[in-house]
Amino acid sequence: MSNRVSQCSCGADIYMLKHPITRKPAPIEVATSDNGNIVVNLTHGEYDLVRAEDRHLHKGFLHLNHFATCPAASTYARRGNRNATTSTSASGKG
């Protein structure tokens, strides 16, 4: 992952950063947002979520996951993601 600014196919500037625990990458918007819930650590190439009750401590420094605003987000949905689709076996059990 890099702390360099990349560009999404929709044209938005993003960072591709990893979560410090899960190490899962996510596209984080470069621009800060009043509605943000993410802090970034560009030195380590990481992002972390901020609890709602702590967001006032980071005012002016919060970012959004780009999937929340990208008009092309569904293009990037992972295959096999249980949240994206639901399937039922022939027996009617998940």
Secondary structure, DSSP 8 states (H G I E B T S, - for coil): -EEEEEE-TTS-EEEEEE-TTT--EEEEESS--TT--EEEETTTTEEEE--GGGGGGGTT--B-BGGGT-TTGGGG--TT-TTT-----TTS--
